[in-house]
Amino acid sequence: MLDEVRRRLHPRRLRNSGKRAKQALRKAGLAPKGPVYGRLADVGRAVPIPPRARVVLSTALLRRPGRISVPIDRMLLGAQGGWTAREFAERTDDLLWPSTRVIDGPHVDLLRLAGSTDEEILASPYGRMARRCVDAGGHYFGARTNSEIVAVARRFLSGDRDDERRPAQSGRSDPILVAPIRGSDHYQVLDGHHRLARAFARGETTARVVTKWMPVTTPLQDLLLRMSWLDGTKELYQPIDGPELAKSWTTVRRCTDRLEKMTKLLAERGVTGSYLDVASCYGWFVAEMGHAGFDAQGLERDPLAVPLGRAAYGLREGQIGTGDAVELLAYSDQTYDVVSCFSLLHHFVLGRGSVGPEALVKLLDRATGKVLFIDTGQENEAWFRTSLAGWNAGTIASFLRQHTTFTEITDLGPDDDAHPPYADNYGRHLFACIRT
Ligand SMILES: C[S@@+](CC[C@H](N)C(=O)[O-])C[C@H]1O[C@@H](n2cnc3c(N)ncnc32)[C@H](O)[C@@H]1O
């Protein structure tokens, strides 16, 4: 059957012309490219312009006139300690800082701590945020020592913060300043975290803010847009919970359906121990199998999976190894009780791997102690109807029987990912290859 699939393959069919056109446009700078865009926005703010000119530029040209009403729960944490949100996230190794809602952030948290001791304030998220500013080489509203940080916090708790009282030159109070986040209905706070936190604590749901014209991007958006597999598309291959992703990012694979089938089978068979996800992307399965009690690791070609997995799922340093699966598996004798490999095999069937699909499953077989979970693109999917004709649940099961040493190959049924915009794709069968 595989020979039949290979005969049908024509190099031109393998090309995805839409994707290539988009790539070309991006390379030519004619299509938006998140990371560059996000950095340009920051660089613009860092240009050394005389202070008076900067104020004129910022107030008269870069800000939209008037104030608008924005729901407070759509405001995300932003600039701190004189750094842009991105700089603060990078300097303090907290990629998700600009992806955190103000209402879940340290300022709102501190308002719940009224009456607390200095030690409690310093140990709170607010105290730690201030300390991070200092440790990164800056200060927090002029504070550098612990007692100065506590004084700043106490001024905020007593409603006596400078930035809330300071009258603007016009005689009106300084506005809360925000920037729209690209591809999102959320805003990044540039100035006014304390005022927003206090408004939220008073039970207000919206705030009047001044907004910049130019949208910003978050580091999370930038990393996702740079992942090679996603090729600049606003897609999440595995679920990531980021408020600024909710509006225009599509979660391609819901993943929970496959995980449920895996954990059920493993529980029935009493399998525990170590787990390796080959081609793990940024590690949703690694994280979930870790929560299920497995010593979980991932292996992924794209190095950006590492910072994404750490930020999005709290994966440990080294939990995702990076490199080519074929090379890494070929040079390792290590085995894992459970191995998974999702949506990789068909790329080898289509001739895009460094070896044939038989060699890939042999390597997976060798790395597996007890159970291998595997799925692959199939002929029922619109985008593979011709190129993978004949590659279906029946022929895949035969292929696995023929090229591996497992004693049992069980078809656990199709995934639940055939929904718009991919209603004509997916429905890939999950196979459990078991050694009894
Ligand atoms: C279609 S995605 C599947 C992601 C994940 N397995 C899932 O199903 O949720 C394919 C992933 O495999 C990775 N990949 C492709 N070829 C690889 C290789 N030779 N070695 C390691 N990873 C590879 C890609 O970077 C991408 O993250």
The ligand as a MOL file (V3000), in Angstrom:
LIG
                    3D

  0  0  0     0  0            999 V3000
M  V30 BEGIN CTAB
M  V30 COUNTS 27 29 0 0 0
M  V30 BEGIN ATOM
M  V30 1 C 2.0480 18.5330 12.9770 0
M  V30 2 S 3.0100 19.0720 14.3270 0 CHG=1
M  V30 3 C 2.5060 17.9220 15.5660 0
M  V30 4 C 2.7370 18.3850 16.9730 0
M  V30 5 C 2.3310 17.4030 18.0560 0
M  V30 6 N 2.9610 16.1290 17.8690 0
M  V30 7 C 0.8300 17.2360 18.1060 0
M  V30 8 O 0.2770 16.3820 17.4400 0
M  V30 9 O 0.1730 17.9970 18.8230 0 CHG=-1
M  V30 10 C 4.5460 18.3960 13.9100 0
M  V30 11 C 5.6360 18.7870 14.8820 0
M  V30 12 O 6.7360 17.9330 14.5910 0
M  V30 13 C 7.9230 18.6930 14.5850 0
M  V30 14 N 8.8550 17.9640 13.7080 0
M  V30 15 C 8.7740 17.8180 12.3650 0
M  V30 16 N 9.7720 17.0460 11.9250 0
M  V30 17 C 10.5030 16.7040 13.0190 0
M  V30 18 C 11.6870 15.9190 13.1990 0
M  V30 19 N 12.2970 15.3470 12.1860 0
M  V30 20 N 12.1620 15.7790 14.4600 0
M  V30 21 C 11.5520 16.3670 15.5100 0
M  V30 22 N 10.4380 17.1150 15.3750 0
M  V30 23 C 9.9140 17.2820 14.1520 0
M  V30 24 C 7.5110 20.0410 14.0710 0
M  V30 25 O 8.4280 21.0640 14.3960 0
M  V30 26 C 6.1450 20.2030 14.7380 0
M  V30 27 O 6.2420 20.7990 16.0090 0
M  V30 END ATOM
M  V30 BEGIN BOND
M  V30 1 1 1 2
M  V30 2 1 2 3
M  V30 3 1 2 10
M  V30 4 1 3 4
M  V30 5 1 4 5
M  V30 6 1 5 6
M  V30 7 1 5 7
M  V30 8 2 7 8
M  V30 9 1 7 9
M  V30 10 1 10 11
M  V30 11 1 11 12
M  V30 12 1 11 26
M  V30 13 1 12 13
M  V30 14 1 13 14
M  V30 15 1 13 24
M  V30 16 1 14 15
M  V30 17 1 14 23
M  V30 18 2 15 16
M  V30 19 1 16 17
M  V30 20 1 17 18
M  V30 21 2 17 23
M  V30 22 1 18 19
M  V30 23 2 18 20
M  V30 24 1 20 21
M  V30 25 2 21 22
M  V30 26 1 22 23
M  V30 27 1 24 25
M  V30 28 1 24 26
M  V30 29 1 26 27
M  V30 END BOND
M  V30 END CTAB
M  END
